[in-house]
């Protein structure tokens, strides 16, 4: 029963691993969005002769904050999954010995 927490569809381990996968995708998508926004802002500024003006700076800041939060969530999910696996293994060793 304890091993089933880590394996199979619908288990705790499955949900943690799936959430981790989705969060990694979110981090990549936010990074792409941020790079695209910065590129457009740079090109727009050059075309208007105002290369130093950052009209989308607040949006870039928000996306950056979201990316940082997603990276923190990714780390926490990774740690939780490792902790689950370690706890299950430790419990099984203690029960067996």
PEDAQUI-V250984 format. One record per backbone hydrogen bond with DSSP energy under -1.0 kcal/mol. CO is the residue of the C=O (numbers start at 1). NH is the residue of the N-H. Records with the same first field share a line. If there is no record, write none. Layout:
CO=NH / NH
This chain:
2=5
3=6
5=13
8=11
11=15
12=16
13=17
14=18
15=19
16=20
17=21
18=22
19=23
20=24
21=25
22=26
23=27
24=28
25=29
26=30
27=31
28=32
29=33
30=34
31=35
32=36
33=37
34=38
35=39
36=40
37=41
38=42
39=43
40=44
41=45
42=46
43=47
44=48
45=50
50=53
54=57
56=60
57=61
58=62
59=63
60=64
61=65
62=66
63=67
64=68
65=69
66=70
67=71
68=72
69=73
70=74
71=75
72=76
73=77
74=78
75=79
76=80
77=81
78=82
79=83
80=84
81=85
82=86
83=87
84=88
85=89
86=90
87=91
88=92
89=93
90=94
91=95
92=96
93=97
